Amino acid sequence: MITTKELNQDIMEITLKIRDRYPELIKYLDEMPVRNDDSSDDEAENRNLKEYYDSLTGLLAKYAEEHDSEPKVPGTQE
């Protein structure tokens, strides 16, 4: 089972990826808040973080699919 720390790390990494590659999506991140059940239940917290992570990856995947059809400039890093 993935830990809260690992989920938070994954969320941070994908958020940085969105900020670096697709800054125009940053405005949508506020519209996707992490639910907080005010519970001390680690399982519920992990479930909420996982749902948030999945929503971020879905947003990124859909946007990239629609907008990455432009030819890449030779010699640039992805």
C-alpha positions as CSV (number, residue, x, y, z in Angstrom):
1,M,0.0,0.0,0.0
2,I,1.3,3.4,-0.9
3,T,2.0,5.8,1.9
4,T,0.7,9.3,2.5
5,K,4.3,10.5,2.1
6,E,4.6,8.8,-1.3
7,L,1.3,10.2,-2.5
8,N,2.3,13.7,-1.5
9,Q,5.6,13.3,-3.3
10,D,3.7,12.1,-6.5
11,I,1.3,15.0,-6.3
12,M,4.2,17.4,-5.9
13,E,6.0,15.9,-8.9
14,I,3.0,16.0,-11.2
15,T,2.2,19.6,-10.1
16,L,5.7,20.7,-10.9
17,K,5.4,18.9,-14.3
18,I,2.2,20.8,-15.0
19,R,3.8,24.1,-13.9
20,D,6.9,23.6,-16.0
21,R,5.4,22.1,-19.2
22,Y,1.8,23.4,-19.2
23,P,1.6,26.6,-17.1
24,E,-1.7,27.4,-18.7
25,L,-3.3,24.6,-16.6
26,I,-2.3,26.1,-13.2
27,K,-5.5,28.0,-13.0
28,Y,-7.4,24.7,-12.9
29,L,-5.5,23.3,-10.0
30,D,-7.4,25.5,-7.5
31,E,-10.6,24.1,-8.9
32,M,-9.5,20.6,-7.9
33,P,-9.0,20.8,-4.2
34,V,-8.0,17.9,-2.1
35,R,-10.9,16.7,0.1
36,N,-10.2,16.8,3.8
37,D,-12.5,14.6,5.9
38,D,-11.1,15.9,9.2
39,S,-10.5,12.3,10.0
40,S,-7.5,10.7,11.6
41,D,-8.1,7.7,9.4
42,D,-4.9,7.2,7.3
43,E,-6.8,5.0,4.8
44,A,-9.4,7.8,4.1
45,E,-6.6,10.4,3.7
46,N,-4.7,8.1,1.3
47,R,-7.9,7.5,-0.7
48,N,-8.5,11.3,-1.0
49,L,-4.9,11.9,-2.0
50,K,-5.1,9.1,-4.6
51,E,-8.3,10.6,-6.0
52,Y,-6.6,14.0,-6.3
53,Y,-3.5,12.5,-7.9
54,D,-5.6,10.6,-10.4
55,S,-7.5,13.8,-11.3
56,L,-4.2,15.6,-11.9
57,T,-2.9,12.8,-14.1
58,G,-6.2,12.7,-16.0
59,L,-6.1,16.5,-16.6
60,L,-2.4,16.3,-17.7
61,A,-3.0,13.3,-20.0
62,K,-6.0,14.8,-21.7
63,Y,-4.4,18.2,-22.2
64,A,-1.2,16.7,-23.5
65,E,-3.0,14.5,-25.9
66,E,-4.9,17.4,-27.3
67,H,-2.0,19.9,-27.4
68,D,1.2,17.9,-28.0
69,S,0.6,17.4,-31.7
70,E,3.0,20.2,-32.5
71,P,6.3,19.2,-34.0
72,K,9.2,19.2,-31.5
73,V,12.1,21.5,-32.1
74,P,15.2,19.4,-32.8
75,G,17.8,19.6,-30.0
76,T,15.4,20.6,-27.3
77,Q,14.8,18.5,-24.2
78,E,11.3,17.2,-23.4
